[in-house]
Amino acid sequence: MLRFTKMHGLGNDFVVFDAVNQTVALTPDQLRQLADRHFGIGCDQILLVQAPIQPDAHFHYRIFNADGSEVSQCGNGARCFARFVREKGLCLEDEIRVDTRAGRLLLRHRPDGQITVDMGVPRFAPADIPLKAEQESVHYTAAAGSAIHRFGAVSMGNPHAVLPTDDVDTAPVDTVGPLLESHASFPERANIGFMQKIDAHHIRLRVYERGSGETLACGSGACAAAVVGIEQGLLQTPVRVDLPGGSLYIEWQGRGAPVLMSGPATTVFEGTLEL
Ligand SMILES: N[C@@H](CCC[C@H](N)C(=O)O)C(=O)O
């Protein structure tokens, strides 16, 4: 029997396991079944809260997409992580140091109940994203379907492409999203964001997530869109990002600085699972 908690960050939903106090060893098949919305609990990602590997961290954080793939970053999940460890009494500190495969995240509980995550320093070199491109640029192109798509790209600890759109409501998220997610330009696939600029401090965004499909919100995707928009000279910090599930607030002071993401995290229910 495994105890789990169902949580969400703006509708990007998670099954969260305390892997400090119970052994959690799930195969990719079991992960896929858990995430299935008809035959399982249903979620976009599965999150594991583990004991730290580094002595100066509070926890280690593992993330699995709905398709069973393990990944290195999940921003909405990080806010849920902070709420989970507080609600479970695993860590009552206001600042929590969490290591992932992509590096360290700092999670901060704010007095207003929201959580701010230091998502680390974005990386733009094509090899770091990874993206097959001759040289770094603020605009890349890829042919998919019958069109050439123009995008910006960044690693937020996971790979993101950000495409401009005039109207996010009619953007081809469910057709171009999967084509670019597994495009040959992205050797590790990518999360594909469609960004509509409202003004220099405000965008609308939909994200087709690698390994999970379109979600109601993507935290790392919101950071990627803000950072790409700033790099392209379209946006200025801070940036409000309206996603289908609600709004996130992103701050970034430019190259070499970490990205700060603020938003809510919600617990939905608890359960036990027999495998
Ligand atoms: N929903 C997440 C991102 C989860 C991982 C992503 N699908 C990937 O494969 O990189 C977020 O809030 O950042």
The ligand as a Gaussian input file, in Angstrom:
#p B3LYP/6-31G(d) Opt

LIG

0 1
 N        4.388000      20.858000     -15.682000
 C        5.732000      21.178000     -15.487000
 C        6.764000      20.594000     -16.408000
 C        6.807000      19.077000     -16.315000
 C        7.924000      18.423000     -17.115000
 C        7.797000      18.631000     -18.602000
 N        6.613000      18.021000     -19.161000
 C        9.060000      18.065000     -19.294000
 O        8.993000      16.964000     -19.859000
 O       10.094000      18.742000     -19.259000
 C        6.008000      22.564000     -14.972000
 O        5.119000      23.116000     -14.293000
 O        7.109000      23.078000     -15.151000

